[in-house]
Amino acid sequence: MTSTRPETTARSTHTERTARSAPDRLLAVLAAFDHEHTALSLSDIGRRAGLTLTTAHRLAGALTEWGALERDASGVYHVGLRLWEIAALAPRGLALRQLALPYLEDLYESTHENVQLAVRDGTEVVYTEWISGRSAVGVHIRVGARWPLHATGVGLALLAHDRPDLQEAYCAGELTSFTPYTITDPVRLRRVLAEVRRTGMAVSDRQVTDDALSVAAPVRGPGGAVVAAVSVVVPQVGAQVPALIPAVRLAARGISRALGWRPEP
């Protein structure tokens, strides 16, 4: 039988402590949760965060005491409401959603299709609001979901108005494919982005699922910079893109004005 020597355990714990700072380990615990892993046992947290069980127990306990995590009667951990309270302070989160919601509701009433609001975070879009009808086409979207910029209408609207060097860096990177229609050619992506800038609208045709099409428009902040994007997602079969463009553009302009943007004379 092989036993673990005390100095080996101490050395392992010291390595973990020196390799990752305390904030890194705390964030790793929180990052263990995502849309596919909303409820985790202590061992799950340790495995997904790359921590020993002892460290995971200590950090999960501290986060639970503060309210970032909640522990149910079976011992399973969930994200706590305290994080929602903090996240609500983000200017691109709840504050943006509250200003945009009346215009999103108007867009939904005029189309009765999926309506989405999203912001950019690095190379991805993060959806901050989503309104869906019972008969609307099914989409792989929920509030807080992330998708690559090139594969969505809102992502194209955001990427097209970013700095040229950042656009080029994105085009030069890996363009993940989700359907046969997903843009994976950087030359084609550059052309699409140029067209988005020219027309002020973005169309994503069957890029995420092969039965849906989205029409998106950029949302501008007080200084004119694009800070978000709004879109409507409809069934690809029978989609009337020209008829959707005015409604989406009107919603985007309304949200932009609510944020303080004023068009140049």
SERO-4910 file (N, C-alpha, C, O; in steps of 0.05 Angstrom, whole numbers):
BEGIN
 pado doro    nc1    nc2    nc3   cac1   cac2   cac3    cc1    cc2    cc3    oc1    oc2    oc3
  Met    A     17    -24      0      0      0      0     18     25      0     37     26     15
  Thr    A     11     44    -17     26     69    -18     12     90     -2    -12     95     -7
  Ser    A     26    103     15     15    125     31     25    151     22     47    153     11
  Thr    A      9    173     26     18    200     19     33    212     42     23    215     64
  Arg    A     57    220     37     74    231     57     65    260     63     57    274     45
  Pro    A     65    269     88     56    296     96     70    318     79     57    337     71
  Glu    A     96    314     75    110    335     60    101    337     31    101    358     19
  Thr    A     92    313     20     81    314     -8     55    329     -9     51    345    -27
  Thr    A     37    325     11     12    339     12     17    369     15      4    386      2
  Ala    A     35    376     33     41    404     38     53    417     13     46    440      6
  Arg    A     70    402     -1     82    413    -25     61    417    -47     62    437    -61
  Ser    A     41    398    -49     20    401    -69      2    425    -63     -5    441    -81
  Thr    A     -4    429    -36    -21    452    -29     -6    478    -34    -18    498    -42
  His    A     20    478    -28     36    502    -32     37    509    -62     36    533    -70
  Thr    A     40    488    -79     41    493   -108     15    505   -117     16    524   -133
  Glu    A     -7    495   -108    -33    506   -116    -35    535   -107    -45    553   -121
  Arg    A    -26    540    -82    -28    567    -71    -11    587    -86    -20    610    -90
  Thr    A     13    579    -94     31    598   -107     25    600   -137     30    621   -149
  Ala    A     14    579   -149      9    580   -178    -15    597   -184    -16    609   -206
  Arg    A    -34    599   -166    -58    615   -172    -65    632   -147    -65    622   -125
  Ser    A    -69    658   -152    -75    676   -130   -102    670   -119   -119    656   -131
  Ala    A   -108    681    -95   -134    677    -82   -156    688   -100   -177    674   -103
  Pro    A   -154    712   -112   -175    721   -130   -179    702   -154   -202    698   -162
  Asp    A   -157    691   -164   -160    673   -187   -176    648   -179   -193    639   -194
  Arg    A   -171    638   -155   -185    614   -146   -215    620   -141   -232    604   -147
  Leu    A   -220    643   -129   -248    651   -125   -263    653   -151   -286    644   -154
  Leu    A   -251    666   -171   -263    669   -197   -267    643   -211   -286    638   -225
  Ala    A   -248    624   -206   -250    598   -218   -274    583   -208   -288    568   -222
  Val    A   -281    587   -182   -304    574   -170   -329    585   -184   -347    570   -191
  Leu    A   -331    611   -187   -354    623   -200   -356    615   -229   -378    610   -239
  Ala    A   -333    614   -243   -333    606   -271   -340    577   -275   -345    569   -298
  Ala    A   -341    561   -254   -349    533   -257   -378    531   -265   -386    510   -276
  Phe    A   -393    552   -259   -422    552   -266   -426    564   -294   -414    585   -300
  Asp    A   -443    552   -310   -451    563   -335   -479    552   -342   -492    540   -325
  His    A   -488    558   -366   -516    551   -373   -520    520   -373   -543    511   -370
  Glu    A   -499    505   -378   -502    476   -377   -496    464   -350   -501    441   -345
  His    A   -485    481   -332   -478    471   -305   -488    492   -284   -472    507   -274
  Thr    A   -514    492   -279   -525    512   -261   -527    502   -232   -530    518   -214
  Ala    A   -523    476   -228   -524    464   -202   -500    445   -199   -498    426   -214
  Leu    A   -482    450   -180   -458    435   -177   -453    425   -149   -458    440   -129
  Ser    A   -444    400   -146   -436    390   -120   -408    402   -114   -395    414   -132
  Leu    A   -399    398    -90   -372    408    -82   -351    395    -99   -332    409   -108
  Ser    A   -353    369   -104   -333    356   -121   -334    366   -149   -313    367   -163
  Asp    A   -358    372   -159   -361    383   -186   -346    410   -188   -332    415   -207
  Ile    A   -350    427   -167   -337    453   -167   -306    450   -167   -292    463   -182
  Gly    A   -297    432   -150   -268    427   -149   -257    418   -175   -236    427   -184
  Arg    A   -271    399   -188   -261    388   -214   -262    409   -236   -242    412   -250
  Arg    A   -284    424   -238   -287    444   -259   -269    468   -255   -260    481   -274
  Ala    A   -263    475   -229   -246    498   -223   -217    490   -222   -200    508   -220
  Gly    A   -211    464   -222   -183    456   -220   -172    460   -192   -148    467   -189
  Leu    A   -188    455   -172   -180    459   -144   -182    433   -128   -197    415   -135
  Thr    A   -167    432   -107   -169    409    -89   -197    411    -75   -208    433    -74
  Leu    A   -206    389    -64   -232    389    -51   -232    407    -26   -251    421    -21
  Thr    A   -209    407    -12   -207    424     11   -209    454      4   -223    469     17
  Thr    A   -195    462    -17   -196    490    -26   -223    497    -36   -233    518    -30
  Ala    A   -235    479    -52   -262    484    -62   -282    488    -40   -300    505    -41
  His    A   -280    471    -19   -298    473      4   -295    500     18   -314    513     26
  Arg    A   -270    508     22   -265    534     36   -276    558     20   -289    575     31
  Leu    A   -270    558     -6   -278    581    -23   -309    581    -27   -321    602    -27
  Ala    A   -320    557    -31   -349    556    -35   -363    565     -9   -384    578    -10
  Gly    A   -352    558     14   -364    567     39   -363    598     42   -382    610     50
  Ala    A   -340    610     34   -337    639     36   -357    652     17   -369    672     24
  Leu    A   -359    642     -7   -377    654    -27   -406    650    -19   -423    668    -24
  Thr    A   -413    628     -6   -440    624      3   -446    643     26   -468    654     27
  Glu    A   -428    647     44   -432    665     66   -437    694     56   -453    709     68
  Trp    A   -423    701     35   -426    728     24   -452    731      7   -462    753      3
  Gly    A   -462    708     -4   -486    709    -20   -481    704    -49   -501    704    -65
  Ala    A   -456    700    -58   -451    695    -86   -460    667    -94   -467    663   -117
  Leu    A   -460    649    -75   -470    622    -80   -492    615    -59   -493    627    -38
  Glu    A   -509    597    -66   -529    586    -48   -527    556    -47   -522    543    -68
  Arg    A   -531    544    -23   -529    515    -20   -556    504    -12   -567    513      9
  Asp    A   -566    485    -27   -593    475    -21   -591    452      0   -569    445      9
  Ala    A   -614    441      7   -615    421     28   -600    395     21   -591    381     39
  Ser    A   -596    390     -5   -581    366    -13   -551    371    -15   -535    353    -21
  Gly    A   -542    396    -10   -514    402    -10   -504    412    -37   -480    416    -41
  Val    A   -522    416    -56   -515    425    -83   -514    456    -83   -531    469    -71
  Tyr    A   -495    467    -98   -491    496    -99   -504    508   -124   -503    495   -145
  His    A   -514    532   -121   -526    547   -143   -515    576   -141   -506    584   -120
  Val    A   -517    591   -163   -509    619   -163   -529    634   -145   -553    630   -147
  Gly    A   -518    652   -128   -534    666   -109   -545    693   -120   -535    703   -140
  Leu    A   -566    703   -107   -578    728   -116   -560    752   -112   -564    772   -126
  Arg    A   -540    750    -95   -522    773    -90   -507    780   -116   -502    803   -122
  Leu    A   -501    760   -132   -488    765   -158   -506    780   -177   -498    797   -192
  Trp    A   -532    773   -176   -552    787   -193   -553    816   -185   -556    833   -202
  Glu    A   -552    821   -159   -554    849   -150   -530    865   -160   -533    888   -169
  Ile    A   -506    853   -160   -482    866   -169   -483    870   -199   -476    891   -210
  Ala    A   -491    848   -213   -492    849   -243   -512    870   -253   -508    882   -274
  Ala    A   -533    875   -237   -553    894   -246   -541    923   -247   -554    940   -260
  Leu    A   -518    927   -235   -506    954   -236   -490    959   -262   -482    981   -267
  Ala    A   -485    938   -277   -470    941   -302   -485    958   -322   -508    953   -328
  Pro    A   -472    979   -332   -486    997   -351   -495    984   -376   -514    993   -389
  Arg    A   -481    962   -384   -489    948   -409   -508    925   -403   -514    909   -420
  Gly    A   -516    923   -378   -534    901   -370   -562    911   -365   -577    918   -383
  Leu    A   -570    911   -340   -597    917   -332   -605    946   -340   -627    951   -349
  Ala    A   -586    965   -337   -592    993   -343   -599    996   -373   -618   1009   -380
  Leu    A   -583    983   -390   -588    983   -419   -615    970   -425   -631    979   -441
  Arg    A   -619    947   -412   -644    932   -416   -669    949   -410   -688    948   -424
  Gln    A   -668    963   -387   -691    979   -379   -697   1001   -399   -721   1006   -404
  Leu    A   -677   1014   -410   -681   1035   -429   -691   1023   -456   -708   1035   -469
  Ala    A   -681    999   -462   -688    988   -488   -714    973   -489   -726    970   -510
  Leu    A   -724    964   -466   -747    946   -465   -772    957   -480   -784    942   -494
  Pro    A   -779    982   -476   -803    992   -490   -801    989   -521   -820    982   -534
  Tyr    A   -777    994   -531   -773    992   -560   -772    963   -569   -780    956   -591
  Leu    A   -761    946   -553   -761    917   -559   -789    906   -559   -796    890   -576
  Glu    A   -806    915   -540   -834    906   -540   -849    916   -564   -865    901   -575
  Asp    A   -843    941   -573   -856    951   -597   -848    934   -622   -864    928   -639
  Leu    A   -822    927   -623   -812    910   -645   -825    883   -644   -832    872   -665
  Tyr    A   -829    872   -621   -843    846   -619   -872    848   -628   -881    831   -642
  Glu    A   -886    870   -619   -914    873   -627   -917    876   -657   -938    869   -668
  Ser    A   -897    887   -670   -900    892   -699   -892    867   -715   -898    865   -739
  Thr    A   -878    848   -702   -869    824   -717   -879    798   -705   -883    778   -720
  His    A   -883    797   -678   -890    773   -664   -869    751   -669   -876    727   -671
  Glu    A   -844    759   -671   -822    741   -674   -802    746   -652   -805    764   -636
  Asn    A   -781    729   -651   -761    732   -630   -747    759   -633   -738    767   -655
  Val    A   -745    774   -611   -731    799   -610   -708    797   -590   -712    787   -568
  Gln    A   -685    808   -598   -661    804   -581   -645    830   -579   -645    847   -597
  Leu    A   -633    834   -556   -614    856   -551   -588    844   -541   -588    826   -524
  Ala    A   -566    853   -552   -540    841   -545   -518    862   -544   -520    883   -557
  Val    A   -497    856   -529   -474    873   -528   -450    855   -534   -451    831   -534
  Arg    A   -427    869   -539   -403    854   -546   -386    850   -521   -383    868   -504
  Asp    A   -374    826   -519   -354    821   -498   -332    805   -511   -333    781   -514
  Gly    A   -311    819   -518   -288    806   -532   -296    797   -560   -305    813   -576
  Thr    A   -293    771   -565   -300    760   -591   -328    748   -592   -335    733   -610
  Glu    A   -344    754   -572   -371    743   -570   -392    764   -566   -386    786   -557
  Val    A   -417    757   -572   -439    773   -564   -452    761   -539   -452    737   -536
  Val    A   -461    778   -521   -476    769   -497   -504    780   -499   -508    804   -502
  Tyr    A   -524    763   -497   -551    771   -500   -562    781   -473   -561    767   -453
  Thr    A   -571    806   -473   -580    819   -448   -611    819   -446   -621    824   -424
  Glu    A   -624    814   -468   -654    812   -467   -663    796   -491   -651    795   -512
  Trp    A   -686    782   -487   -697    765   -507   -727    764   -503   -736    756   -481
  Ile    A   -742    770   -523   -772    768   -522   -780    748   -544   -772    751   -567
  Ser    A   -796    728   -537   -803    707   -556   -833    701   -554   -845    702   -532
  Gly    A   -845    696   -577   -873    688   -578   -876    658   -580   -857    644   -585
  Arg    A   -900    649   -574   -905    620   -574   -900    607   -602   -890    585   -604
  Ser    A   -907    622   -623   -905    611   -650   -879    619   -663   -875    612   -687
  Ala    A   -861    634   -649   -836    642   -662   -818    619   -666   -819    598   -652
  Val    A   -799    622   -685   -780    600   -691   -763    595   -667   -755    614   -652
  Gly    A   -756    570   -662   -739    563   -640   -711    573   -644   -699    570   -665
  Val    A   -699    584   -623   -672    594   -624   -656    584   -600   -667    578   -579
  His    A   -629    582   -604   -612    573   -583   -601    597   -567   -577    601   -564
  Ile    A   -620    614   -557   -613    639   -544   -628    641   -518   -651    633   -515
  Arg    A   -614    651   -498   -626    658   -472   -610    682   -462   -588    687   -471
  Val    A   -622    696   -443   -608    719   -431   -582    709   -418   -582    690   -402
  Gly    A   -560    722   -425   -534    713   -415   -519    695   -433   -496    689   -429
  Ala    A   -532    685   -454   -519    667   -473   -498    682   -489   -500    706   -494
  Arg    A   -479    667   -498   -457    678   -515   -455    663   -541   -458    639   -542
  Trp    A   -449    679   -562   -444    667   -589   -422    682   -602   -418    706   -596
  Pro    A   -407    670   -620   -386    684   -635   -398    707   -652   -420    704   -662
  Leu    A   -383    728   -655   -393    752   -669   -401    746   -698   -422    755   -707
  His    A   -386    730   -712   -391    726   -741   -415    710   -747   -425    710   -770
  Ala    A   -427    696   -728   -448    677   -733   -476    688   -728   -496    674   -733
  Thr    A   -478    712   -718   -504    724   -711   -508    751   -723   -488    765   -729
  Gly    A   -533    759   -727   -539    785   -737   -529    807   -719   -516    826   -728
  Val    A   -534    805   -693   -525    825   -674   -494    826   -674   -483    847   -671
  Gly    A   -482    803   -676   -453    802   -675   -441    816   -699   -421    831   -697
  Leu    A   -452    812   -723   -443    825   -747   -446    855   -745   -429    871   -754
  Ala    A   -469    864   -733   -474    893   -730   -454    905   -712   -445    928   -716
  Leu    A   -446    891   -691   -426    901   -672   -398    901   -684   -383    920   -682
  Leu    A   -391    879   -696   -364    876   -707   -359    895   -730   -336    906   -732
  Ala    A   -379    901   -746   -375    918   -769   -368    947   -761   -357    962   -777
  His    A   -376    954   -737   -371    982   -728   -348    984   -707   -345   1004   -694
  Asp    A   -333    962   -705   -310    963   -687   -286    975   -702   -287    980   -726
  Arg    A   -264    979   -687   -240    989   -699   -230    971   -721   -232    946   -718
  Pro    A   -219    982   -743   -209    965   -765   -189    944   -757   -190    922   -767
  Asp    A   -171    951   -738   -151    932   -730   -163    908   -715   -154    886   -717
  Leu    A   -184    914   -699   -197    893   -684   -214    875   -703   -216    851   -699
  Gln    A   -226    888   -723   -240    872   -743   -221    853   -757   -228    830   -762
  Glu    A   -198    863   -765   -179    847   -779   -168    824   -762   -165    802   -772
  Ala    A   -164    830   -736   -155    809   -718   -176    787   -716   -170    763   -714
  Tyr    A   -201    795   -715   -223    775   -713   -224    759   -739   -226    734   -738
  Cys    A   -223    772   -762   -224    757   -787   -201    738   -790   -204    717   -803
  Ala    A   -179    745   -779   -155    727   -781   -156    704   -762   -139    685   -764
  Gly    A   -174    704   -743   -176    683   -723   -194    660   -733   -202    659   -756
  Glu    A   -199    641   -715   -216    618   -722   -245    626   -724   -256    639   -706
  Leu    A   -258    619   -746   -286    626   -751   -302    599   -749   -303    584   -768
  Thr    A   -313    595   -725   -326    569   -719   -351    566   -737   -366    585   -741
  Ser    A   -355    542   -747   -379    536   -763   -400    521   -747   -394    503   -732
  Phe    A   -425    529   -751   -447    516   -738   -466    503   -757   -480    483   -751
  Thr    A   -468    513   -782   -484    502   -803   -468    505   -829   -447    518   -829
  Pro    A   -477    493   -851   -463    496   -876   -463    525   -886   -448    533   -904
  Tyr    A   -480    542   -874   -483    570   -882   -466    590   -865   -466    613   -872
  Thr    A   -454    580   -844   -438    598   -827   -414    609   -843   -401    595   -857
  Ile    A   -410    635   -839   -387    648   -853   -361    639   -840   -356    644   -816
  Thr    A   -345    625   -855   -319    615   -845   -296    626   -862   -273    620   -856
  Asp    A   -302    640   -883   -282    651   -901   -276    680   -893   -295    696   -895
  Pro    A   -252    687   -885   -247    714   -877   -251    735   -898   -259    757   -893
  Val    A   -246    728   -923   -251    746   -946   -280    753   -948   -288    776   -951
  Arg    A   -297    732   -946   -326    737   -947   -335    753   -923   -353    770   -925
  Leu    A   -324    747   -899   -332    762   -875   -326    791   -878   -342    808   -870
  Arg    A   -303    798   -889   -296    826   -893   -316    840   -912   -323    862   -907
  Arg    A   -324    826   -933   -344    837   -951   -371    842   -937   -384    862   -941
  Val    A   -379    822   -920   -404    825   -906   -403    848   -886   -422    864   -884
  Leu    A   -381    852   -873   -378    874   -854   -379    901   -868   -391    920   -858
  Ala    A   -367    902   -892   -368    927   -907   -396    933   -916   -405    956   -916
  Glu    A   -412    913   -923   -440    917   -930   -456    926   -906   -474    942   -909
  Val    A   -451    915   -883   -465    924   -859   -460    953   -854   -478    968   -847
  Arg    A   -435    962   -857   -429    990   -852   -443   1008   -873   -452   1030   -867
  Arg    A   -445    998   -898   -457   1014   -919   -487   1017   -915   -498   1038   -919
  Thr    A   -500    995   -907   -530    995   -905   -539   1002   -877   -562   1010   -873
  Gly    A   -522    998   -857   -531   1002   -829   -547    979   -819   -559    981   -797
  Met    A   -548    957   -833   -563    933   -825   -547    908   -829   -529    907   -847
  Ala    A   -552    887   -813   -538    862   -816   -559    840   -818   -579    839   -805
  Val    A   -553    821   -836   -571    798   -840   -554    772   -836   -534    769   -849
  Ser    A   -563    755   -818   -549    730   -813   -569    708   -822   -589    703   -810
  Asp    A   -562    695   -844   -579    675   -857   -571    647   -851   -551    637   -862
  Arg    A   -585    633   -833   -581    605   -826   -552    599   -816   -542    578   -821
  Gln    A   -541    618   -802   -513    614   -793   -511    598   -767   -492    584   -762
  Val    A   -532    601   -750   -532    586   -724   -548    560   -727   -540    539   -718
  Thr    A   -572    563   -738   -589    540   -744   -598    543   -773   -599    565   -784
  Asp    A   -604    520   -786   -610    522   -814   -639    528   -820   -648    525   -843
  Asp    A   -654    538   -800   -682    545   -805   -688    574   -797   -712    582   -797
  Ala    A   -668    589   -789   -673    616   -778   -656    637   -792   -634    632   -801
  Leu    A   -667    661   -793   -653    684   -805   -657    708   -786   -679    711   -775
  Ser    A   -637    724   -782   -639    747   -765   -632    773   -780   -615    773   -797
  Val    A   -646    794   -773   -641    821   -784   -634    838   -760   -649    840   -741
  Ala    A   -611    852   -761   -601    867   -738   -593    895   -745   -586    900   -769
  Ala    A   -592    912   -725   -583    940   -729   -567    949   -705   -573    940   -683
  Pro    A   -548    966   -708   -531    975   -686   -546    996   -669   -563   1011   -678
  Val    A   -539    996   -643   -549   1016   -624   -526   1033   -616   -505   1023   -609
  Arg    A   -530   1059   -617   -508   1078   -611   -512   1092   -584   -535   1097   -575
  Gly    A   -489   1098   -572   -490   1113   -547   -488   1143   -551   -489   1152   -574
  Pro    A   -486   1158   -530   -486   1188   -532   -466   1199   -551   -472   1219   -565
  Gly    A   -442   1188   -553   -421   1198   -571   -423   1187   -599   -406   1195   -616
  Gly    A   -442   1170   -604   -444   1158   -631   -432   1131   -634   -436   1118   -655
  Ala    A   -416   1122   -615   -404   1095   -617   -425   1074   -614   -444   1077   -598
  Val    A   -421   1052   -628   -440   1029   -626   -435   1014   -600   -413   1005   -594
  Val    A   -456   1012   -583   -454   1000   -557   -470    974   -554   -466    959   -535
  Ala    A   -488    969   -573   -505    945   -571   -517    941   -599   -512    956   -618
  Ala    A   -533    920   -601   -547    914   -626   -573    901   -620   -576    887   -600
  Val    A   -593    906   -637   -620    895   -633   -626    879   -658   -618    886   -680
  Ser    A   -641    857   -655   -648    841   -678   -675    827   -675   -686    826   -653
  Val    A   -685    818   -698   -709    802   -698   -701    776   -713   -688    777   -733
  Val    A   -710    753   -702   -703    727   -714   -729    714   -723   -748    711   -708
  Val    A   -729    706   -749   -753    695   -761   -747    669   -775   -723    663   -780
  Pro    A   -767    653   -782   -762    629   -798   -750    637   -825   -758    656   -837
  Gln    A   -730    621   -833   -716    627   -858   -735    624   -882   -734    640   -901
  Val    A   -751    604   -881   -770    599   -903   -791    621   -903   -805    625   -883
  Gly    A   -794    635   -925   -814    656   -927   -806    682   -914   -823    701   -912
  Ala    A   -781    685   -905   -773    710   -892   -774    733   -911   -764    731   -934
  Gln    A   -786    755   -903   -788    780   -919   -769    801   -907   -778    818   -891
  Val    A   -743    799   -914   -723    816   -902   -729    846   -907   -728    861   -887
  Pro    A   -736    854   -931   -742    883   -935   -764    894   -917   -763    917   -909
  Ala    A   -783    877   -910   -805    885   -893   -797    887   -864   -809    902   -849
  Leu    A   -776    873   -856   -767    873   -829   -748    896   -823   -747    906   -800
  Ile    A   -733    905   -843   -713    925   -839   -723    951   -826   -711    960   -807
  Pro    A   -745    963   -836   -754    988   -823   -761    985   -794   -755   1003   -778
  Ala    A   -773    963   -786   -781    959   -758   -756    956   -740   -755    967   -718
  Val    A   -736    940   -749   -712    937   -734   -696    963   -732   -686    970   -711
  Arg    A   -694    977   -754   -680   1003   -754   -694   1023   -735   -680   1037   -721
  Leu    A   -720   1023   -735   -735   1041   -718   -730   1035   -688   -726   1053   -672
  Ala    A   -729   1009   -681   -724   1001   -654   -695   1009   -645   -691   1019   -623
  Ala    A   -676   1005   -663   -648   1012   -657   -645   1042   -653   -631   1051   -635
  Arg    A   -658   1058   -670   -656   1087   -667   -670   1096   -642   -661   1115   -629
  Gly    A   -692   1084   -635   -706   1091   -610   -689   1086   -586   -688   1103   -567
  Ile    A   -676   1062   -585   -659   1056   -562   -635   1075   -561   -627   1084   -540
  Ser    A   -624   1081   -585   -601   1099   -586   -609   1127   -575   -593   1139   -560
  Arg    A   -632   1137   -582   -641   1163   -572   -645   1162   -542   -639   1181   -528
  Ala    A   -656   1139   -532   -660   1137   -503   -633   1137   -488   -632   1145   -465
  Leu    A   -612   1128   -502   -585   1128   -490   -571   1155   -492   -550   1159   -480
  Gly    A   -583   1173   -507   -572   1200   -509   -560   1206   -536   -549   1228   -540
  Trp    A   -562   1188   -555   -551   1193   -582   -569   1212   -597   -593   1210   -596
  Arg    A   -556   1230   -612   -571   1248   -630   -558   1247   -657   -534   1251   -659
  Pro    A   -573   1242   -678   -561   1241   -705   -551   1268   -713   -561   1289   -706
  Glu    A   -529   1267   -729   -518   1292   -739   -537   1304   -759   -551   1290   -774
  Pro    A   -539   1331   -759   -557   1345   -778   -550   1338   -807   -563   1347   -826
***
